[in-house]
């Protein structure tokens, strides 16, 4: 019986090759897109789940509103980890990370340095929080002493060509020698941090600090089983505030935390599940680039949409051809076939098409997956047979597409009455015609939604790239690790400044793009006490006097630093946001702001040491964070900070300028690599996630439209075929070719307009929600809405025109010969 079903199904597919190929190819593209998105989503939701007891590991975050500024960071105070372990018996273990930038690493004094970015200071307990397997060494004994280090397998092989390196040493930043305590396995790609080198925190004085008003440490901990997480979070929030933070606030500001809260300020500690960090975290100062659950939902929707469009094609073509197969159904029923058998027969055909489409879809995935990985910095593998969940999804897709696409045609075909069919009573298919119209409208409404969505995303990214930032990002070269030149940094700067194509240079670590140094501190204006009503929490940057010219910053009042004036060592320029928040009386230029000195060794402010800075200028607001954030208060202070050298070039002659700077660099240091980037590239890197979404939307929107066109092409072919005799009669009665073409096109064009009316409000609402993530955003203009109609009409017109013109040019004699 089943063999017969398969034989008949294959014969029917072969006899209608044109429509079968449209169905198979359309479904194959839909399935390939769906599988690709499934692979991407499975990778995204797998982050950090490879750690043992990952469901019981959490991290603390710090949410603060103070002095008019709001922040929510992934860093918390130094004593947080010890307080969690000592005060709460249901915390099994806690550990900290402390990032401190990149490091230059080598084995021997005379070796060439290698720049290592994945370096972090860590507690020894961190390896008990995270179950990272050790190849060499003991997780319970590492990092117990200052100047010890744990390295990954790849780092060990890179420097020593072996993992048997415990007891050997590495030199960091040309001066500190660290003993290797252990070697761990390389972390999987699906981890929210990617450190390869772990330095002992014991060497840093701030790690022993009991100061709760400074936040620099990423703190992780593991809870015992059965703990009520919400209750625990509420408990630590209140306990820590009143046991540790409250007394320190009173000591520093002379007020209580309750008084601060009554004035609208607050400080809250949150605990965040490890497994939620990659997709659900929206805090600052992360350890790496996270994903976004919103984009996962977007791609799930896109996958369903494309698969749905492909299924709609199948239903449309199958129901439109059902009239052709009505006699077959009538004969089968007359010969004794039951409705159930007919339904099975047509479902077998549908599942066979789905099976062929799945095979082709898998081939498409295997061909395109390397390109996808390269484009989106992923390391996804298909590995269908070793991943039960993936195999299950493939089987589900096969059955779903087969049943969804085949059920309605199967039920409709099997419902024809054999007496009516064999008597020659015409099967009009009126109900299916209404359904086909509905499905075509649905297809194009979806396509229009995708077109508008893509246009808005492209428009927002163009808005970001072209918006006046308040600084010049073009032709600005960033030379990294200039601090390694020590007292020769200024000499190097002068040499670079003397090059023919160099306009300005500036030494600083603080740049107006994410990924560089950031520091915020509390300040207050002269004549007031440091309390929440008068204090301003603002970004504190240290630069030289050439910073403003190099970046093209506009000083709207006052002047920049003068390196020849010793008095300028204690001066500051404030941006407009800071001026507004300080509330100066009269001209701010010439007035003073104050702050507590910070003790780096102890990791806390020194209440007895108050610093004063004279305001010598006001800088026009400029963007120094992502466009998702508003411009906050910023103070630019005069001070030596030699992390990078910014070089503003006169022209686009990058090649020769870089070559000349590299020669100068090699004359200043023998074993330090020359590392650089361009400011405009660093700016673009802040929007990598949005760029990837744009690329995926362009690709998947194009594919969705292509699949819709395949269905429309097949449907128009069948419509022209069905109306072949009508066209012949019209032409005999004097109808012109263009009139016939317009007649055939008009029906489809009406459907496109209906789809447009339905799709526009849905797209507008969805993209309005997406734009809410940005503080500075473009508008969804009528131009974008109207622009979406043009490609939809053109695509439908081109797709249908071929079959319409072909039918209109046909010989009417052939059409009427059978009458």
PyMOL commands that set and color helices and strands:
alter all, ss='L'
color gray80, all
select helices_A, chain A and resi 2-15+17-44+54-56+80-87+126-129+153-160+201-203+205-208+229-253+257-262+274-280+293-320+326-334+339-376+384-386+388-414+418-423+430-466+482-497+547-551+566-570+576-582+654-668+679-685+688-722+724-732+737-771+782-808+812-816
alter helices_A, ss='H'
color red, helices_A
select strands_A, chain A and resi 57-66+69-73+91-98+103-106+114-116+119-122+134-136+148-152+169-172+176-184+197-200+218-223+266-273+476-479+502-508+520-525+535-543+555-558+571-575+592-599+604-619+634-638+644-649+676-678
alter strands_A, ss='S'
color yellow, strands_A
deselect
rebuild
show_as cartoon
